[in-house]
Amino acid sequence: MSPICNPFSSIFRDLISSSVVVMTGDHNSGYKDKYEQEFNVLRILPHPRYSGTRDGAV
């Protein structure tokens, strides 16, 4: 199972793209949903002005 990424977490910058999967449409993790899609991450691009805080987070 892939790690769940919180973009505000300091661990995010240390992740290797091949170890991350983006899941969309997964409303119930107990089974595969009809519209569930899984995507492998090719690259992780950190934002150049990210300060490591949640200031201004939505």
Number of C-alpha atoms within 10 A of each C-alpha: 6 9 11 11 13 9 13 15 12 11 10 15 12 9 13 12 13 12 12 19 17 13 12 12 12 15 12 9 8 7 9 12 13 9 9 14 12 11 10 12 13 12 10 14 8 10 7 6 6 10 9 10 10 11 8 5 6 4
